[in-house]
Amino acid sequence: METNWAIDNLQTIRTLMERSALYRRALAPIMILAGSIGIAAGVTGWLCRIESNRGFVCLWVVTAIISLAGALLLMRRQALKDSEPFWSPPTRRVCQALLPAFFVGLVMACLILIFSSRAGGEGIQLVLVILWVLFYGCAVHAAGFFMPRGIRWLGWIFIIVGCVLLSSLSCGGHWVDHLQPNMLMGGIFGGLHLAYGIYLHFTEQKTPNA
């Protein structure tokens, strides 16, 4: 039993290594899509003056759901194009790595929805943004062990940005208090995903053998 388990895991790891270039190519449109959706959501929240805690959480939970749905559709299309199963063992490994941090982020959002008042509370929203950024960075870094190396760097960038914001907030940095939460979310999540997607797109063109 243990031998079969080890063989299955070794085969999964081998498959992940062999498909590294494929995953890198598939990531570019996913990152560009997620970045575009994130920036659009940030601008929408700012223009529509979505300032209540519940409105803020609902906006970004819906944004996350749309981004995940779009990513899954792109992944499915890529799998069909390459005549490969969509829910393959490598895909399951990536999802398992992402799930814990995503689950904690969802729990925090639900707690805000349940216990928060309808009044504006940019302080709570800013703390939630920082926690989301930190947990997302950890999730991406964990998934990076089953994907191209660059994704781990993206995870570290999220973690560093979250730590800088958290340190500034803890030390009483006044510039943090003036940040609009929706624009901050759009800038961090939308901007970083879009930048990474563009980077993957252009570097992929330069490496046709990848």
C-alpha positions, -999 to +999 in steps of 0.1 A: +000+000+000+028+024+010+048+015-021+018+022-044+013+056-026+050+065-031+049+055-068+018+076-074+033+106-058+066+102-077+046+100-110+027+131-101+059+150-094+074+138-126+044+149-145+044+183-129+081+188-138+075+177-174+045+200-178+062+231-163+064+249-196+028+241-203+016+255-170+037+286-175+021+292-209-014+286-195-008+310-166-003+341-188-040+344-199-052+335-164-031+361-148-041+388-173-078+379-168-075+380-130-056+413-131-081+429-154-110+418-133-092+430-101-085+465-115-121+468-128-135+458-094-113+484-077-123+512-100-160+501-097-158+501-059-142+536-059-165+552-084-197+536-069-185+546-034-189+512-019-177+521+016-196+499+040-179+468+053-205+445+040-205+461+006-167+459+004-166+423+014-194+414-011-177+432-039-144+414-034-159+379-027-179+382-060-147+394-077-128+364-064-156+340-075-156+355-110-118+354-113-118+317-101-146+308-125-127+325-154-095+308-145-112+274-144-127+280-178-094+290-193-077+259-177-104+236-190-100+251-225-063+246-223-067+210-212-091+202-240-068+219-265-039+196-253-062+165-251-055+162-214-078+156-184-089+187-166-090+174-131-057+156-132-035+147-102-012+177-108-043+200-108-055+184-075-021+190-059-022+227-069-058+231-055-048+213-023-019+238-018-042+268-024-072+256-003-061+262+033-052+299+029-082+305+006-104+289+032-091+312+060-096+343+038-132+332+031-138+327+068-126+362+076-149+376+050-179+357+064-171+370+099-171+406+086-204+400+069-220+385+100-207+408+127-199+440+110-222+470+111-235+486+079-216+518+086-183+526+068-152+512+085-121+517+064-099+507+093-115+472+094-113+470+056-077+480+055-068+453+081-088+428+060-070+438+028-036+432+045-047+398+058-060+388+024-028+399+008-007+379+033-028+348+031-030+349-007+008+353-009+012+322+012-013+303-009+005+312-042+039+304-027+026+270-016+012+263-050+044+274-066+061+241-055+040+224-081+042+251-108+068+273-125+094+289-102+083+324-110+049+319-093+068+316-060+083+350-065+049+364-071+038+349-038+068+365-021+059+399-036+024+396-021+038+387+013+063+415+012+036+441+002+014+428+030+042+430+056+051+465+045+014+476+049+011+458+082+043+474+096+032+508+085-002+504+101+013+491+133+038+519+135+011+545+129+020+554+093-004+581+083+000+574+046-017+540+051-048+556+066-054+576+034-054+545+012-089+538-003-095+500+004-111+493-030-083+510-049-058+493-027-073+459-036-074+468-072-039+480-073-024+451-054-044+421-067-052+435-101-019+453-107+004+424-097-016+398-115-018+419-147+020+427-145+029+390-140+006+379-168+021+404-193+056+393-182+047+357-189+031+365-222+062+383-236+088+360-222+069+330-236+071+345-271+109+347-267+112+310-257+093+290-284+107+257-271+092+262-236 
